Structures are given as C-alpha cells and as structure tokens.
Amino acid sequence: MSMTDIQSRVEAIAAQYDIPKEKFKRVEREGRIHDERLQTKAIGYLGDAWIRFRKDKSAVVAFCLILLLALFAVIIPIFSSYTVNFRDPYYRNILPRAGLFQNAGFWDGGKRLTQNEAGYQYLNAIGQETGKPAVMKVYDEFTDAQGQKHYKLRVDTYYQIGFVYQNLSESEYLALQAYQNETGIQVIYPLAKTHNKNAESYINGNDGANFWYLLQDEGRNTDGAAVLDENGNYIPNYITSSNPKAANYDSLRIEGDGENGVWYTYAFPQGRQGNYYKVRVDYEEYFNYQNHFYPSFLFGTNVHGQDIFTCLAIAARFSLLLAITVASINFVLGMIYGSIAGYYGGWVDMIMERISDILASVPFIVVATLFQLHLADKVGPVVSLLFAYILKGWVGTAATVRTQFYRFKGHEYVLAARTLGASDKRLIFKHIFPNSLGTIVTGAVMTIPGVIFSESMLSYLHIINLDTHRTLTSIGTMLSQGQAQLQTFPHEILFPAIFIAILEISFNLFGNGLRDALNPSLRGADS
C-alpha cells in the first residue's frame, strides 16, 4: 500500500468518525512499539514483609513500646543517681515525687494522715525547726466523742523524717563541721533533752530525735503532747552547757543559741576515749552531704528503702536479657530438633517425639523448684533457672517446627526440587524452612514474654529468690515485695505491675503482626 493510499484511508476514517486529522501520528515501519520498562525495583521477601508489617498499626505501636521499655532498661541504670545496692533505713516506703507535680496535690511525695493533737504538734514542729514543712496541708479539724481533737493532714513523707541521731568518728565529726562552715548549711542541730518512749508511733525508729520541744511531764507518761507558751509557741528543750565549745563543736549555731550565757550542746563524746560523737542531724541535709544530691524518688521507695524507678529498670534489664537468652537458645535447639523429626519422619520422628513427650509432661514449676533446691547453691539461682528454661523451653519450638515441616515437605515445589537432585540440606533450609519462618519466628518472639511472666511468677511465689543478690532484682521480686504493702503503700506494686502488663500486651500484638508479615502465602498482598 502506497503512502497515498494510506493517507486516503486515514482521511476517510477521520471523516467517518469526525476525528481531526492531526490526531493521527505517523509511525515508521522499522520502529518497534512496546511497553515501557518498569521503573520500580523488585521487592524481596523481607521488603514485602516490612511493607505488610507497617500497615498493622497495633503491631507498630507495640514495637515502639517494646523499644521504649528496652531503652528504659538500658539507659536508666547508667544515669540514675541510685543503684540496686542503695538501701536507706529512713527513706523506706517513701511516696513518689516528681518536680513537675510538686504543687499539684499528687505525685508530690505527700500522703493523707489523720493525727491527734500530739501527732499534729510533732509533725508541725519538724517544719518549725528545719524550715521544711512536713505538714503540707490541713484539710479538716474535728473533735471525737471523747473530746480529743484530730486533724486531717497531707504530710510530706520526705520531710516527715526530720532529725535522726548519728554516731560519727572524730574525723567524720570534724569533716561535717567543716562542710557546714564552707556551705553555710546547718546539718548538726542541738541535742534534744526530751526522750519520748512513744516516739515510735510517729516516726520510723529515730529514737525521738524530733522531740526538740518541751513535752508534758517531759514525755515520760504522755502521748507526746507539747507544752506551749502563752503565745502558743513551742518551748525549746535542748541540752545546754556553759561551755560554748563543748564536745569540740565549733561551727554553725541555731538562732537563740548563747543567750544569757547558756549554750546548746551539739554532740556527746562516745566511747572510752571519747573519739566518737553522738550528733543530731537534719537527715535530708545529711543525706545530701553524704551523696551530693538531695533525695527524690520518681516512683517512690520500697520496704528496703530502694529507689523503685532504678530497681524497675535493672529488673527489666535482667528479665529481658534472661528472656532473650532463653528464646535464642531454645530457638536454635527447637529448630534443629524439629527439622530433623519433621523432615525424616518415620521411626526417627517416633523416637524423637517420645523424648519430647516425656519432657513436656513434666511441669515446668516442678523442674524449676528442683533445680533451685539442688543446683542453686552450686551455680547460683540465675544459672539454675536458665538450665530449667533450656531443659523445657525448646520442646514447644520443636513441635511447631515439626508441624510446619510436615505441612510443607509434600508440596510440589519441594518434590520438584528433590527430583532435580537437591540435597536434604538445601530442601530444608532453602524450600521448607523459609515457608515456616513466620510461624517459627513468631513462636520464638512469644517465648520472651512467656519467660518474663514465668520468672515473675516464680519470684512472686518465692520459688526463686533473687533478692539475696544485692546487685540484682527482678520484676517478680518487686511484685512480691510490694504485695505486703498493697493496702498501705500500693505504689510499690503499681509500677512493676504496669510495666509487666504493657510488656506482655506489646509482645502479643507485636508477635501477631510479625506472624502475618512473615507469612510467605501473603506475599504481595496489599503491598
């Protein structure tokens, strides 16, 4: 067909369908018409899995939470001012305090108390002597049926400690005086003359060091009620001396000291040579003197006076390391054992399954208890617990792998590969194992929260005791310690419980998302 004929044909078609002639474009015969090459890169198995995983919002959020909890476990022990070894007998059962909420009425280290007149006077006197108000707020005053006056208060659990007696060596005593002179901070206060045998009803065993004021009958037969002057003020009741430098004291003095030639006594020599001194110190300032920071506990303290925030991070680090170690070892053992049993089948599978059935029939709690009774003294509670997990933990992974191998080893692509001469090793690791990877990895990941939960249960039931190691603690140990304080100090069990709850839920959601993402049958779906 000549070019003239082609042009005539085009004009006829254009006239018939009312198409402008310029819409037609001439194409040379030697040219080739083909689709354009795809500009995108091919997506591999892991890339496709990542795309599917990102679309599962709950799994992504759970993964972020797991990362945050892991970072908390790693970073906090490094930068915290406290360690798991820190135990303070006076700062026991202290409530949480955060600077942002200092004036908000919560998370400020305060607690509600109802006190009688003597108890209120005791707490109020601490603030008057130190300038740090132990009574944060008075909610109400009322009189009971016996005519006793009572107060509903909010009390600062940090300032409530007030003063304590300390026995210092001569060098420590002189160093503390030098610190006072250098900083201008009063730490040592005059010794109180009053001794009240009912002091334990108000304080945690500091021998009545806060009774610096005059008590009725000098506190011997009363509940600690104060004798007030005509203006309603406390009457100081310090030990006095005519010697201004008694007990080798030459440092800061409180207001009113030395009036009318009467000097307050700030220390008593102790010991046969008098080289130890009994002093009365403002404990918060003394704590700062010893540790170079003031006490503040974000999550409060437990019954041992340990910082719960730091202990929780160390406990989480231990639990995560233990769980990851157990999951990794059991993953390898279970994968090898289950692959052999599932691939070869027959008598090999039968023998191996009977061994697994015997191990699976023994309760884990029995194994862990026996190991703790007979092995913990030799290798330690942590190693014996690890042995118990390894002895039992791989059985479930092996059963999962075996099931997956039975599922896929008869498929056509495996038979085709075997026909082409593929070795057993290639069939297992190249054709069968990748198809089972989603289920197997998910099972291994879900082992981690299972180990953490079971360890917490064993510690909570006192089957294992990690508290004997002063450098170690676990979430279960913290839950066990907080149980006894549940009614009076619920914060001691609240924070570990919240942590393990978030961790368990996050791992479950993450495991579900990971299972779907690694499933080869879903490759390319919704991508």
For each residue, the residues with C-beta under 8 A, 3 or more apart:
1: 5 6
2: 5 6
3: 6 7
4: 7 8
5: 1 2 8 9
6: 1 2 3 9 10
7: 3 4 10 11
8: 4 5 11 12
9: 5 6 12 13
10: 6 7 13 14 21 24
11: 7 8 14 15 21
12: 8 9 15 16
13: 9 10 16 17 19
14: 10 11 17 18 19 20 21 23 24
15: 11 12 18
16: 12 13
17: 13 14
18: 14 15
19: 13 14 23 24
20: 14 23
21: 10 11 14 24
22:
23: 14 19 20
24: 10 14 19 21
25:
26:
27: 31 33
28: 31
29:
30:
31: 27 28
32:
33: 27
34:
35:
36:
37:
38:
39:
40:
41:
42:
43: 47 48 51 527
44: 47 48
45: 48 49 434 520 523
46: 49 50
47: 43 44 50 51
48: 43 44 45 51 52 523 524 527
49: 45 46 52 53 517 518 523
50: 46 47 53 54 517
51: 43 47 48 54 55 527
52: 48 49 55 56 516 517 522 525 526 527
53: 49 50 56 59 60 513 514 516 517
54: 50 51 60
55: 51 52 526
56: 52 53 59 60 512 513 516 517
57: 60 61
58: 61 62 509 512 513
59: 53 56 62 63 509 510 512 513 514 517
60: 53 54 56 57 63 64 513
61: 57 58 64 65 509
62: 58 59 65 66 505 506 507 508 509 510 513
63: 59 60 66 67 506 510 513
64: 60 61 67 68
65: 61 62 68 69 502 506
66: 62 63 69 70 503 506 507 510
67: 63 64 70 71
68: 64 65 71 72
69: 65 66 72 73 316 499 502 503 506
70: 66 67 73 74 320
71: 67 68 74 75
72: 68 69 75 76 313 316
73: 69 70 76 77 313 314 316 317 320
74: 70 71 77 78 317
75: 71 72 78 79 313
76: 72 73 79 80 309 310 313
77: 73 74 80 83 310 313 314 317
78: 74 75
79: 75 76
80: 76 77 83 307 309 310 313
81: 291 293
82: 86 306 307 309 310
83: 77 80 86 310 314 471
84: 306 310 311 314 470 471 472 473
85: 470 471
86: 82 83 305 306 307 310
87: 304 305 306
88: 91 92 287 295 301 305
89: 92 204 205 305
90: 161 164 204 206 283 305
91: 88 94 158 161 287 295 297 301 305
92: 88 89 204 301 302 303 304 305
93: 157 300 301 302 303 485 488 489 492
94: 91 97 109 157 158 295 297 300 301 305
95: 109 110 111 157 300 489 491
96: 107 109 297 298 299 300 308 491
97: 94 101 102 107 108 109 158 296 297 298 300
98: 101 102 107 108 298
99: 102 296
100: 104
101: 97 98 104 106 107 108
102: 97 98 99 108
103: 108
104: 100 101 107 108
105: 108 110 154
106: 101
107: 96 97 98 101 104
108: 97 98 101 102 103 104 105 136 156
109: 94 95 96 97 156 157 158 297 300
110: 95 105 136 137 154 155 156 157
111: 95 154 155 157
112: 139 152 153 154 155
113: 119 152 153 154 155
114: 150 151 152 153
115: 118 119 120 122 123 150 151 153
116: 119 120 148 149 150 151 223
117: 120 121 148 149 150 151 225
118: 115 121 122 222 223 224 225 226
119: 113 115 116 122 123 151 201 202 224
120: 115 116 117 123 124 135 151 153
121: 117 118 124 125 213 224 225 226 234
122: 115 118 119 125 126 202 203 210 211 224
123: 115 119 120 126 127 134 135 153 155 160 202
124: 120 121 127 128 134 135
125: 121 122 128 129 210 211 212 213 226 234
126: 122 123 129 130 132 134 159 160 162 163 210
127: 123 124 130 131 132 133 134 135 159
128: 124 125 234
129: 125 126 162 163 189 212
130: 126 127 159 162 163 282 284
131: 127
132: 126 127 156 159 284
133: 127 136 156 159
134: 123 124 126 127 155 156 159 160 162
135: 120 123 124 127 138 153 154 155 156
136: 108 110 133 153 154 155 156
137: 110 153 154
138: 135 141 151 152 153
139: 112 152 153 154
140: 151 152
141: 138 149 150 151 152
142: 149 150 152
143: 147 148 149 150
144: 147 148 150
145:
146:
147: 143 144
148: 116 117 143 144
149: 116 117 141 142 143
150: 114 115 116 117 141 142 143 144
151: 114 115 116 117 119 120 138 140 141
152: 112 113 114 138 139 140 141 142
153: 112 113 114 115 120 123 135 136 137 138 139
154: 105 110 111 112 113 135 136 137 139
155: 110 111 112 113 123 134 135 136 160
156: 108 109 110 132 133 134 135 136 159 160
157: 93 94 95 109 110 111 160
158: 91 94 97 109 161 284 295 296
159: 126 127 130 132 133 134 156 162 284
160: 123 126 134 155 156 157 203
161: 90 91 158 164 203 204 206 283 284
162: 126 129 130 134 159 203 206 209 210 282 283
163: 126 129 130 189 206 209 210 212 280 281 282 283
164: 90 161 206 207 209 280 281 283 286
165: 206 207 209 278 279 280 281
166: 278 279 280 281 286
167: 270 276 277 278 279
168: 172 173 176 276 277 279
169: 172 173 275 276 277
170: 173 174 248 275 276 277
171: 174 175
172: 168 169 175 176
173: 168 169 170 176 177 248 267 277 279
174: 170 171 177 178 248
175: 171 172 178 179
176: 168 172 173 179 180 187 188 279 281 289
177: 173 174 180 181 188 249 250 251
178: 174 175 181 182 251
179: 175 176 182 183 185 187 289
180: 176 177 183 184 185 186 187 188 251 252
181: 177 178 184 251 252
182: 178 179
183: 179 180
184: 180 181 252
185: 179 180 285
186: 180 189 252 254 282 285
187: 176 179 180 281 282 285 286 289
188: 176 177 180 249 251 252 266 267 279 280 281
189: 129 163 186 212 254 266 280 281 282
190: 212 238 239 254 257 264 265 266 280
191: 238 239 264 265 266 267 268 278 279 280
192: 195 208 209 210 211 212 237 238 239 280
193: 218 237 238 239
194: 208 211 212 213 214 215 218 219 237
195: 192 207 208 211 218 219
196: 199 208 211 215 219 222 224
197: 208 219 220
198: 201 202 219 222 223 224
199: 196 202 203 206 207 208 210 211 224
200: 203 205
201: 119 198 223 224
202: 119 122 123 198 199 210 224
203: 122 160 161 162 199 200 206 208 209 210
204: 89 90 92 161
205: 89 200
206: 90 161 162 163 164 165 199 203 209 210 283
207: 164 165 195 199
208: 192 194 195 196 197 199 203 211 219
209: 162 163 164 165 192 203 206 280
210: 122 125 126 162 163 192 199 202 203 206
211: 122 125 192 194 195 196 199 208 215 219 224 237
212: 125 129 163 189 190 192 194 234 236 237 238
213: 121 125 194 226 227 234 235 236 237
214: 194 218 226 227 234 235 236 237
215: 194 196 211 218 219 222 224 225 226 227 237
216: 219 222 225 226 227
217: 220 221 222
218: 193 194 195 214 215 237
219: 194 195 196 197 198 208 211 215 216 222 224
220: 197 217
221: 217
222: 118 196 198 215 216 217 219 225
223: 116 118 198 201
224: 118 119 121 122 196 198 199 201 202 211 215 219
225: 117 118 121 215 216 222
226: 118 121 125 213 214 215 216 234 235
227: 213 214 215 216 235
228: 231 232 233 234 235
229: 232 233 234 235
230:
231: 228
232: 228 229
233: 228 229
234: 121 125 128 212 213 214 226 228 229
235: 213 214 226 227 228 229
236: 212 213 214 256
237: 192 193 194 211 212 213 214 215 218
238: 190 191 192 193 212 264 265
239: 190 191 192 193 264 265
240: 262 263 264 265
241: 244 246 262 263 264 265
242: 261 262 263
243: 246 263
244: 241 258 263
245: 248 249 250
246: 241 243 249 263 265 266
247: 265 266 267 268 269 277
248: 170 173 174 245 267 269 277
249: 177 188 245 246 265 266 267
250: 177 245
251: 177 178 180 181 188 266
252: 180 181 184 186 188
253: 257 258 264 266
254: 186 189 190 257 264
255:
256: 236 259
257: 190 253 254 263 264
258: 244 253 261 262 263
259: 256 262
260:
261: 242 258
262: 240 241 242 258 259
263: 240 241 242 243 244 246 257 258
264: 190 191 238 239 240 241 253 254 257
265: 190 191 238 239 240 241 246 247 249 268
266: 188 189 190 191 246 247 249 251 253 279 280
267: 173 188 191 247 248 249 277 278 279
268: 191 247 265 277 278
269: 247 248 274 275 276 277
270: 167 274 276 277 278
271: 274 275 276
272:
273:
274: 269 270 271
275: 169 170 269 271
276: 167 168 169 170 269 270 271
277: 167 168 169 170 173 247 248 267 268 269 270
278: 165 166 167 191 267 268 270
279: 165 166 167 168 173 176 188 191 266 267
280: 163 164 165 166 188 189 190 191 192 209 266
281: 163 164 165 166 176 187 188 189 285 286
282: 130 162 163 186 187 189 285 286
283: 90 161 162 163 164 206 286 287
284: 130 132 158 159 161 287 288 294 295
285: 185 186 187 281 282 288 289
286: 164 166 187 281 282 283 289 290
287: 88 91 283 284 290 291 294 295
288: 284 285 291 292 293 294 295
289: 176 179 187 285 286
290: 286 287
291: 81 287 288
292: 288
293: 81 288
294: 284 287 288
295: 88 91 94 158 284 287 288
296: 97 99 158
297: 91 94 96 97 109 300 301 307 308 309
298: 96 97 98 309
299: 96 307 308 309 312 491 495
300: 93 94 95 96 97 109 297 308 489 491 492
301: 88 91 92 93 94 297 304 305 306 307 308
302: 92 93 305 306 308 311 478 481 482 485 492
303: 92 93 481 484 485 492
304: 87 92 301 481
305: 86 87 88 89 90 91 92 94 301 302
306: 82 84 86 87 301 302 310 311
307: 80 82 86 297 299 301 310 311
308: 96 297 299 300 301 302 311 312 478 491 492 495 496
309: 76 80 82 297 298 299 312 313 495
310: 76 77 80 82 83 84 86 306 307 313 314
311: 84 302 306 307 308 314 315 473 478
312: 299 308 309 315 316 475 478 495 496 499
313: 72 73 75 76 77 80 309 310 316 317
314: 73 77 83 84 310 311 317 318 472 473
315: 311 312 318 319 473 474 475 477 478 496
316: 69 72 73 312 313 319 320 475 499 503
317: 73 74 77 313 314 320 321
318: 314 315 321 322 466 472 473 474
319: 315 316 322 323 451 452 455 456 474 475
320: 70 73 316 317 323 324 448 452
321: 317 318 324 325
322: 318 319 325 326 382 385 386 451 452 455
323: 319 320 326 327 447 448 449 451 452 455
324: 320 321 327 328 448
325: 321 322 328 329 386
326: 322 323 329 330 386 389 390 393 447 451
327: 323 324 330 331 393 444 445 447 448 451
328: 324 325 331 332 444
329: 325 326 332 333 390 393 394
330: 326 327 333 334 389 390 393 394 397 444 447
331: 327 328 334 335 394 397 440 444 447
332: 328 329 335 336
333: 329 330 336 337 390 394 397 398
334: 330 331 337 338 393 394 395 396 397 398 400 401
335: 331 332 338 339 397 398 401 440
336: 332 333 339 340
337: 333 334 340 341 352 356 394 398 401
338: 334 335 341 342 397 398 399 400 401 402 404 405
339: 335 336 342 343 401 402 405 428 433
340: 336 337 343 344 348 352
341: 337 338 344 345 348 349 352 353 398 402 405
342: 338 339 345 349 401 402 403 404 405 406 409
343: 339 340 405 409 424 427 428 432
344: 340 341 348 349
345: 341 342 348 349 406
346: 349 350
347: 350 351
348: 340 341 344 345 351 352
349: 341 342 344 345 346 352 353 402
350: 346 347 353 354
351: 347 348 354 355
352: 337 340 341 348 349 355 356
353: 341 349 350 356 357 402
354: 350 351 357 358
355: 351 352 358 359
356: 337 352 353 359 360 395 398 399
357: 353 354 360 361
358: 354 355 361 362
359: 355 356 362 391 392 395
360: 356 357 392 395 396
361: 357 358
362: 358 359 366 367 392
363: 366 367
364: 367 368 388 392 454
365: 368 369 458 463
366: 362 363 369 370
367: 362 363 364 370 371 388 391 392
368: 364 365 371 372 385 388 458 463 464
369: 365 366 372 373 463
370: 366 367 373 374
371: 367 368 374 375 376 384 385 387 388
372: 368 369 375 376 381 384 385 463 464
373: 369 370 376
374: 370 371 377
375: 371 372 378 379 383 384 387
376: 371 372 373 379 380 381 384 464
377: 374
378: 375
379: 375 376 383 384 387
380: 376 383 384
381: 372 376 384 385 464 465 466 468 469
382: 322 385 386 466 472
383: 375 379 380 386 387
384: 371 372 375 376 379 380 381 387 388
385: 322 368 371 372 381 382 388 389 455 458 464
386: 322 325 326 382 383 389 390
387: 371 375 379 383 384 390 391
388: 364 367 368 371 384 385 391 392
389: 326 330 385 386 392 393 451
390: 326 329 330 333 386 387 393 394
391: 359 367 387 388
392: 359 360 362 364 367 388 389 395
393: 326 327 329 330 334 389 390 396 397 447 451
394: 329 330 331 333 334 337 390 397 398
395: 334 356 359 360 392 398 399
396: 334 360 393 399 400 443 447
397: 330 331 333 334 335 338 393 394 400 401 440 443 444 447
398: 333 334 335 337 338 341 356 394 395 401 402
399: 338 356 395 396 402 403
400: 334 338 396 397 403 404 439 440 443
401: 334 335 337 338 339 342 397 398 404 405 436 440
402: 338 339 341 342 349 353 398 399 405 406
403: 342 399 400 406 407
404: 338 342 400 401 407 408 432 435 436 439 440
405: 338 339 341 342 343 401 402 408 409 428 432 436
406: 342 345 402 403 409 410
407: 403 404 436
408: 404 405 411 414 431 432 435 436
409: 342 343 405 406 414 427 432
410: 406 414 415
411: 408 414 415
412: 415 416
413: 416 417 431
414: 408 409 410 411 417 418 427 431 432
415: 410 411 412 418 419
416: 412 413 419 420
417: 413 414 420 422 426 427 430 431
418: 414 415 421 422 427
419: 415 416
420: 416 417
421: 418
422: 417 418 426 427 430 431
423: 426 427
424: 343 427 428
425: 428 429
426: 417 422 423 429 430 431
427: 343 409 414 417 418 422 423 424 430 431 432
428: 339 343 405 424 425 431 432 433
429: 425 426 432 433 434
430: 417 422 426 427 433 434
431: 408 413 414 417 422 426 427 428 434 435
432: 343 404 405 408 409 414 427 428 429 435 436
433: 339 428 429 430 436 437 440
434: 45 429 430 431 437 520
435: 404 408 431 432 520
436: 401 404 405 407 408 432 433 439 440
437: 433 434 440 441 518 520
438: 441 442 514 515 516 517 518 519 520
439: 400 404 436 442 443 515 519
440: 331 335 397 400 401 404 433 436 437 443 444
441: 437 438 444 445 514 515 518
442: 438 439 445 446 511 512 514 515 518
443: 396 397 400 439 440 446 447
444: 327 328 330 331 397 440 441 447
445: 327 441 442 448 507 510 511 514
446: 442 443 449 450 507 508 511
447: 323 326 327 330 331 393 396 397 443 444 450 451
448: 320 323 324 327 445 451 452 507
449: 323 446 452 453 503 504 507 508
450: 446 447 453 454
451: 319 322 323 326 327 389 393 447 448 454 455
452: 319 320 322 323 448 449 455 456 475 500 503 504
453: 449 450 456 457 500 504
454: 364 450 451 457 458
455: 319 322 323 385 451 452 458 459 464 474 475 476
456: 319 452 453 459 460 474 475 476 479 500
457: 453 454 460 461 476
458: 365 368 385 454 455 461 463 464 476
459: 455 456 462 463 464 465 466 474 475 476 477 479 480
460: 456 457 476 479 480 483
461: 457 458 480
462: 459 465 480
463: 365 368 369 372 458 459
464: 368 372 376 381 385 455 458 459 476
465: 381 459 462 468 477
466: 318 381 382 459 469 472 473 474 476 477
467: 473 477 481
468: 381 465
469: 381 466 472 473
470: 84 85
471: 83 84 85
472: 84 314 318 382 466 469
473: 84 311 314 315 318 466 467 469 477 478
474: 315 318 319 455 456 459 466 477 478
475: 312 315 316 319 452 455 456 459 478 479 496 499 500
476: 455 456 457 458 459 460 464 466 479 480
477: 315 459 465 466 467 473 474 480 481
478: 302 308 311 312 315 473 474 475 481 482 492 493 496
479: 456 459 460 475 476 482 483 493 496 497 500
480: 459 460 461 462 476 477 483
481: 302 303 304 467 477 478 484 485 492
482: 302 478 479 485 486 489 490 492 493 494 496
483: 460 479 480 486 493
484: 303 481
485: 93 302 303 481 482 488 489 490 492 493
486: 482 483 489 490 492 493
487: 490
488: 93 485
489: 93 95 300 482 485 486 492
490: 482 485 486 487 493 494
491: 95 96 299 300 308 494 495
492: 93 300 302 303 308 478 481 482 485 486 489 495
493: 478 479 482 483 485 486 490 496 497
494: 482 490 491 497 498
495: 299 308 309 312 491 492 498 499
496: 308 312 315 475 478 479 482 493 499 500
497: 479 493 494 500 501
498: 494 495 501 502
499: 69 312 316 475 495 496 502 503
500: 452 453 456 475 479 496 497 503 504
501: 497 498 504 505
502: 65 69 498 499 505 506
503: 66 69 316 449 452 499 500 506 507
504: 449 452 453 500 501 507 508
505: 62 501 502 508 509
506: 62 63 65 66 69 502 503 509 510
507: 62 66 445 446 448 449 503 504 510 511
508: 62 446 449 504 505 511 512
509: 58 59 61 62 505 506 512 513
510: 59 62 63 66 445 506 507 513 514
511: 442 445 446 507 508 514 515
512: 56 58 59 442 508 509 515 516
513: 53 56 58 59 60 62 63 509 510 516 517
514: 53 59 438 441 442 445 510 511 517 518
515: 438 439 441 442 511 512 518 519
516: 52 53 56 438 512 513 519 522
517: 49 50 52 53 56 59 438 513 514
518: 49 437 438 441 442 514 515
519: 438 439 515 516 522 523
520: 45 434 435 437 438 523
521:
522: 52 516 519 525
523: 45 48 49 519 520
524: 48 527
525: 52 522
526: 52 55
527: 43 48 51 52 524
